[in-house]
Amino acid sequence: MEILSRHVADVAGGVELHTTLDGESISAYVVTGVNDLNAIADIVPPEKVEGGADIHAANVDNVDNAQDQIDQVLENMNPGDVAVFLCSDAEAFNAALDLLGLPIDE
C-alpha cells in the first residue's frame, strides 16, 4: 500500500493530514494525550461528519504495535473517509506520522 501524507492543520494535541492511499484521498487526524474514543467528536470537525464520511479510529499504544494498529484502520477505508489515530505518547505519535508517510525529524 502506497501511503503519502501532507500536513493540513494543527489540531488540539496533534495534526490533521491529507493522506493518499494508493491514489485515493482520506483525511487523517493523529493526536496524542487522548485515549477516549468519545473525544473523536471534539477532534473531527462537524462538517466532515455531516458530509457523510465514515470515521475509523484506533489507539496507537506503542511503537511496536503501531504498524498493525494503523494497517487495521487503513485496510477498511474508502475514499473520503476519516481516520483518527489516538496515540499514547510522543513516540507512538511520531511512529504513526512516519507510517502515514509524514516522517518527523527528531
Backbone as numpy.savetxt, mean C-alpha at the origin, in Angstrom:
# Nx Ny Nz CAx CAy CAz Cx Cy Cz
5.68 -10.54 -11.68 4.83 -9.37 -11.68 5.73 -8.13 -11.68
5.53 -7.24 -12.65 6.29 -6.00 -12.71 5.55 -4.93 -11.91
6.25 -4.36 -10.93 5.65 -3.37 -10.04 6.49 -2.09 -10.08
5.82 -0.99 -10.40 6.46 0.33 -10.39 5.56 1.28 -9.62
6.16 2.13 -8.80 5.37 3.10 -8.04 6.01 4.47 -8.12
5.14 5.48 -7.97 5.65 6.84 -7.81 4.89 7.48 -6.65
5.59 8.33 -5.94 5.02 9.03 -4.78 4.01 10.05 -5.27
2.80 10.01 -4.72 1.75 10.96 -5.09 1.60 12.03 -4.01
1.52 11.59 -2.75 1.29 12.53 -1.66 1.70 11.91 -0.34
1.98 12.77 0.62 2.18 12.31 1.99 0.81 12.23 2.66
0.62 11.19 3.45 -0.59 11.04 4.26 -0.14 10.85 5.70
-1.07 10.95 6.64 -0.72 10.79 8.04 -0.03 9.45 8.26
1.22 9.49 8.67 1.96 8.28 8.96 2.53 7.55 7.76
2.41 8.13 6.56 2.92 7.40 5.41 2.80 8.14 4.10
2.58 7.36 3.04 2.54 7.92 1.69 1.43 7.30 0.87
0.98 8.07 -0.13 0.09 7.55 -1.17 0.94 7.35 -2.41
0.76 6.20 -3.06 1.51 5.88 -4.26 0.57 5.63 -5.43
1.03 5.96 -6.62 0.38 5.50 -7.84 1.22 4.30 -8.25
0.62 3.13 -8.27 1.35 1.89 -8.52 0.83 1.23 -9.79
1.75 0.71 -10.56 1.41 0.00 -11.78 1.83 -1.45 -11.62
0.86 -2.35 -11.76 1.11 -3.79 -11.69 0.94 -4.35 -13.09
2.04 -4.79 -13.69 1.99 -5.32 -15.05 1.19 -4.40 -15.98
1.41 -3.09 -15.84 0.78 -2.11 -16.72 -0.59 -1.62 -16.27
-1.16 -2.19 -15.23 -2.48 -1.77 -14.73 -2.31 -0.90 -13.48
-3.06 0.20 -13.40 -2.91 1.17 -12.32 -3.79 0.87 -11.12
-3.18 1.03 -9.93 -3.91 0.98 -8.67 -3.38 2.12 -7.79
-4.09 2.40 -6.71 -3.60 3.32 -5.69 -3.13 2.50 -4.51
-2.04 2.93 -3.90 -1.54 2.22 -2.73 -1.22 3.22 -1.63
-1.57 2.85 -0.42 -1.25 3.65 0.76 -0.38 2.78 1.65
0.77 3.31 2.04 1.68 2.61 2.92 1.86 3.49 4.14
1.45 2.99 5.30 1.52 3.79 6.53 2.15 2.97 7.64
2.69 3.67 8.60 3.26 3.02 9.78 2.61 3.62 11.02
2.65 2.87 12.10 2.07 3.33 13.35 0.58 3.07 13.44
0.02 2.35 12.48 -1.41 2.02 12.49 -1.52 0.51 12.29
-2.27 -0.16 13.17 -2.46 -1.60 12.97 -3.93 -2.00 13.05
-4.80 -1.03 13.08 -6.23 -1.27 13.19 -6.88 -1.09 11.82
-7.47 -2.16 11.29 -8.09 -2.09 9.98 -9.21 -1.06 9.91
-9.80 -0.71 11.05 -10.84 0.33 11.07 -10.28 1.71 10.70
-8.96 1.86 10.82 -8.33 3.15 10.50 -8.28 3.39 9.00
-8.58 2.39 8.20 -8.53 2.56 6.74 -9.45 3.69 6.29
-10.58 3.84 6.96 -11.52 4.91 6.61 -10.89 6.29 6.78
-9.90 6.40 7.67 -9.20 7.67 7.87 -8.04 7.85 6.89
-7.62 6.77 6.25 -6.46 6.81 5.35 -6.90 7.04 3.90
-7.88 6.28 3.46 -8.32 6.34 2.07 -9.36 7.46 1.93
-9.14 8.40 1.02 -10.09 9.50 0.84 -11.48 8.98 0.44
-12.55 9.61 0.95 -13.91 9.17 0.65 -14.21 9.09 -0.84
-13.65 9.98 -1.64 -13.96 9.96 -3.07 -13.49 8.67 -3.75
-12.42 8.05 -3.23 -11.98 6.77 -3.80 -12.98 5.67 -3.45
-13.47 5.69 -2.23 -14.44 4.69 -1.80 -15.76 4.89 -2.55
-16.21 6.13 -2.61 -17.47 6.43 -3.28 -17.38 6.19 -4.78
-16.16 6.20 -5.33 -15.96 5.94 -6.74 -16.08 4.47 -7.11
-16.29 3.63 -6.10 -16.50 2.21 -6.35 -15.26 1.35 -6.31
-14.12 1.90 -5.93 -12.89 1.11 -5.86 -12.99 0.10 -4.72
-12.54 -1.13 -4.99 -12.42 -2.12 -3.92 -11.16 -1.80 -3.13
-11.24 -1.95 -1.81 -10.10 -1.68 -0.95 -9.58 -3.00 -0.41
-8.29 -3.22 -0.58 -7.61 -4.42 -0.09 -6.59 -3.96 0.94
-6.49 -4.67 2.05 -5.58 -4.24 3.10 -4.83 -5.42 3.70
-3.64 -5.11 4.21 -2.84 -6.11 4.89 -1.94 -5.43 5.90
-1.66 -6.15 6.97 -0.63 -5.72 7.91 0.70 -6.23 7.38
1.71 -5.39 7.43 3.07 -5.80 7.11 3.81 -5.73 8.44
3.98 -6.92 9.05 4.46 -6.90 10.43 5.96 -7.05 10.61
6.67 -7.50 9.56 8.13 -7.51 9.64 8.73 -7.72 8.27
10.01 -7.47 8.16 10.69 -7.53 6.87 10.63 -8.95 6.28
10.77 -9.96 7.13 10.80 -11.34 6.64 9.50 -11.77 5.99
8.38 -11.25 6.46 7.07 -11.63 5.91 6.53 -10.64 4.89
7.21 -9.53 4.69 6.67 -8.45 3.86 6.32 -8.91 2.45
7.18 -9.67 1.81 6.93 -10.11 0.44 5.62 -10.89 0.35
5.44 -11.87 1.22 4.21 -12.68 1.19 2.98 -11.83 1.51
3.08 -10.95 2.49 1.93 -10.15 2.90 1.52 -9.18 1.79
2.46 -8.61 1.10 2.15 -7.69 0.00 1.64 -8.46 -1.21
2.29 -9.57 -1.53 1.85 -10.37 -2.69 0.42 -10.86 -2.54
0.02 -11.25 -1.33 -1.35 -11.73 -1.11 -2.37 -10.66 -1.49
-2.06 -9.41 -1.23 -2.97 -8.32 -1.59 -2.91 -8.06 -3.09
-1.71 -7.93 -3.62 -1.56 -7.55 -5.02 -2.14 -8.58 -5.98
-2.09 -9.84 -5.61 -2.62 -10.90 -6.48 -4.13 -10.81 -6.65
-4.81 -10.12 -5.76 -6.27 -10.01 -5.80 -6.76 -8.66 -6.29
-5.85 -7.84 -6.79 -6.20 -6.48 -7.20 -6.71 -6.44 -8.64
-7.63 -5.52 -8.88 -8.10 -5.20 -10.22 -7.72 -3.75 -10.51
-7.61 -3.36 -11.79 -7.30 -1.97 -12.09 -8.26 -1.00 -11.39
-7.70 0.06 -10.82 -8.50 1.05 -10.12 -8.74 0.76 -8.65
-8.36 -0.44 -8.19 -8.54 -0.78 -6.78 -7.54 -0.01 -5.91
-7.74 -0.11 -4.60 -6.89 0.57 -3.62 -6.30 -0.47 -2.68
-4.99 -0.38 -2.47 -4.30 -1.24 -1.52 -3.84 -0.39 -0.34
-4.02 -0.94 0.87 -3.56 -0.26 2.07 -2.66 -1.22 2.83
-1.43 -0.80 3.09 -0.48 -1.61 3.82 -0.17 -0.93 5.15
-0.55 -1.59 6.23 -0.35 -1.06 7.58 0.93 -1.68 8.13
1.97 -0.90 8.22 3.29 -1.40 8.60 3.54 -1.24 10.09
4.16 -2.26 10.68 4.36 -2.27 12.13 5.47 -1.33 12.59
6.46 -1.08 11.73 7.57 -0.22 12.12 8.26 0.32 10.87
9.30 1.12 11.09 9.99 1.76 9.97 10.63 0.74 9.04
11.16 -0.35 9.57 11.77 -1.37 8.72 10.73 -2.01 7.81
9.57 -2.34 8.34 8.50 -2.93 7.53 8.01 -1.92 6.50
7.91 -0.66 6.89 7.50 0.42 5.99 8.47 0.52 4.80
9.76 0.57 5.09 10.76 0.67 4.03 10.76 -0.56 3.14
10.57 -1.74 3.73 10.50 -2.97 2.94 9.29 -2.93 2.01
8.15 -2.46 2.51 6.94 -2.38 1.69 7.15 -1.44 0.51
7.75 -0.27 0.77 8.00 0.67 -0.31 8.94 0.07 -1.36
9.97 -0.62 -0.91 10.91 -1.26 -1.82 10.20 -2.32 -2.67
9.37 -3.15 -2.05 8.64 -4.20 -2.77 7.62 -3.63 -3.74
7.14 -2.41 -3.45 6.18 -1.76 -4.36 6.89 -0.95 -5.44
8.19 -1.08 -5.53 8.93 -0.43 -6.60 9.30 1.01 -6.33
9.34 1.39 -5.05 9.76 2.75 -4.67 10.82 2.61 -3.58
12.05 2.28 -3.96 13.09 2.07 -2.95 13.40 3.35 -2.18
13.67 3.17 -0.92 13.98 4.29 -0.03 15.46 4.20 0.35
16.17 5.29 0.20 17.56 5.33 0.61 17.61 5.55 2.11
18.37 4.70 2.78 18.47 4.84 4.23 19.72 5.58 4.60
